[in-house]
Amino acid sequence: MQKYAVYDKEEIKKSIVSKLQRHNGCSLAEATEKQIYNAVADTVRDQIMNKLVATRQAVKQQKGKQLYYLSVEFLMGRSLHSNILNLCETAEYKQAFDELGLNLQDILHEEPEPGLGNGGLGRLAACFMDSLATEDLPAMGCTIRYEYGLFRQRIIDGQQVELPDTWLDNGNAWEVPKPEESFEIRFGGRLEEDWSSGDLHVKLVDYTPVIAMPYDMPVVGYDTDTVDVLRMWSARSPREIDLKRFGEGQYQKALEVRGLAEVLCKVLYPEDDHWAGKSLRLNQHYFFTSATVQYIIAAYKRDFGPDLHGLPDKAVIHINDTHPGLAIPELMRILMDEEGFSWEDAESVVSHMVAYTNHTIMQEALERWPEDMMRAQLPRIYQILQEMNRRLCEKLWKAYPGEWNRIAGMAILAYGQVHMANLCVAYTFSTNGVSQLHGDILKRSTFADYYGVMPEKFSAITNGITHRRWLMLANPGLTSLVCEAIGDGWVKEPERLKELLKYKDDAAFQENFAQVKADNKRRLSQWLILSQSDGFDPSFMVDTQAKRLHEYKRQLLNALHLLVLYNRIADDPNFTMPPRCVIFGAKASPGYRRAKQIIHFINAVGRLIAAHPRANKMLKVIFLENYCVSAAEVLIPATELSEQISTATKEASGTGNMKFMMNGALTIGTLDGANVEMDEAVGRENIYIFGARAHEVEAIYQGGLYQASDVFERNQEVRKAMTQMIDGTLAEPGTFNELYHSLLFGEHGGMADPYLVLKDFGSYTMAQERVNADYLNPQKWLSMAIANTACSGYFSSDRTIAEYNEKIWRLDPIEW
Ligand code: 26V
């Protein structure tokens, strides 16, 4: 419950009008929507700031442990609506808006979306912040304040075009700059050994300094006074030093200093497909982890005094994948070089203080830095890594005597590279996976050798999503319906959505549920017409695949199936099926050629279908441009069938799958990632499972028991669709040669069809036929859909965060 007074509608109205007057010198009638948005955001912000100050005081008084959640990505989405919701002020704001003659939706759309993330990893971090604050856990998210977020995507002539995302152009209403909490970060330079005090002291000289300045963004807990903070570090050049250097005539050097500071936080790297050791990215990672670690130490000293040995009792660092892993050697450096710790004491503090989550088993995504780059850009960090590696290998030698190859595979430094995942497993107290299956794969495969020597470190905590944003905010219609049926207990205890099960076959409830879905479909179609001049007939089933474009996610399987359906329609005048609108939302990494070809292919299939007079009565393909958090909020509540069709073992968890389920979509999916747990939660009769299982996929990868060409030869429909890929049916002959070739022959000596698209094609087609049969029976379909919403409570990130806290962080909730 909240103690801090919330505004009533009169106060809200008064505040909006007076802010317009004071900040813009205009009346409500004269104000633009942008100005009104700013006045409303400012009003909400006033309320939040009171709580923020109170939270800081409470944390200080209670002297509890604090979590620092480090991530290079936080995909927060828009804040205004979510803040109003979490303040429990939706009704008050709505009334105030009505009385002022304003439309809340129009104003909400004025907020630019901070796209500071690529996909699942960044969005998970954002859901975690919402749940942390809601559960009154003292936490700070730490990241980079990128000037340009993930690119804006347009589709032109069926192909992806990237445009810059200038989200900060009109300022950010939510951030508070904190120049007084800035730190200096040192890059490059060389090491000098200093024995003048009798002990060895390592000194970095001739380095390039950059100032890290934080901007804090509040994260409001639901119906509580707790407000946590997302701290975004931004780079500044240290002007004094610049001027001194200019004075000394070192123009070049001075400009270099300025240059690094200017480019450091410019852009978020848009790659989520393969690792590339770019030197600027290394600097970005060090920049924000060093700033964060320096802050953690300063905050500890401020609150608990100068002796840092108790640090692990008061602070825990969680690193979201390996990207912030330099926090480990940076903490070692500060404790030893600046605080006089011995190696052993420093190592003991660090290894009791840092925990790590792995988010992918894809080898090509694992972070590895060339040793030469690390040595040149961060010489002291590199030196510390060398010593950490030496000590680690000594220990491993005892566990695995003589097994050089095995030890090289576990080492931090090997074959000229720094292996961040090995650093993270070896020097953190906890390594966890993001679903049960993914946790098992980490133990039996990715980190099997580590699991052999330190099994107690490993755990699996299944991801979750905040039901506040993904159900209450995105789907108000379903939210009211659920509340009418079972009350609002589920809002605070989402597993109580289960109480809906007793209504799944209730005719009246089913009718209302169908009505909500129909409204959401209409809303989506109108939104699509406005944003990309392409709507759909709301009587069509909405079938959605929305996620980053990656070969392992198999958008190609979906598109190839559409081409087969097209052929069935075109070749047989009597063929019918329940009409479907198939929507794709997916950004491809700009350098990922194959992914961009798949986008082109999807659009080419869509065009072919649209041009056929009978096919377009049963099928429609929409490529939703610029899939992002706000698009997902419109798309997901309207979806009836959710495509979660990755090659088993490849999708660590998936979180979109959970959002669709919560909104009453049925899933067609493989037993991969968290789909496995969704299947268990909802029961096999309420989900469409198909395709090779994880152990079968592993056997294929090991034994080469599968020949893609067999499917091509045996399955006539597949053969025809694949031939159409290259014969000019879809585009200029040659356009999709590469896709064809990879499916049938493989490339670079690798296996044909490495993601098993053809292997799973038959079983996917059969699952889709079951979908169609069930859709023709609305009672059955609705009963299944309701069961999905009812069983989705487990996938609330509130449960995930509670588990992290119990197993890893051990934080005490703030007492109000
Ligand atoms: C890979 C790379 C490699 C190159 C550079 C930076 C980078 C950034 C992201 C990635 C993708 C792998 C990490 C990731 O996003 N994993 C996703 O994490 C979700 C949250 O745990 C999970 O639901 C998805 O299944 C998983 O793909």
Residues whose N, C-alpha, C, O or C-beta is under 5 A from the ligand:
A	BS01	26V	G120 L121 L124 E271 D272 D273 H274 W275 H359 T360 A365 V434 E651 A652 S653 G654 T655
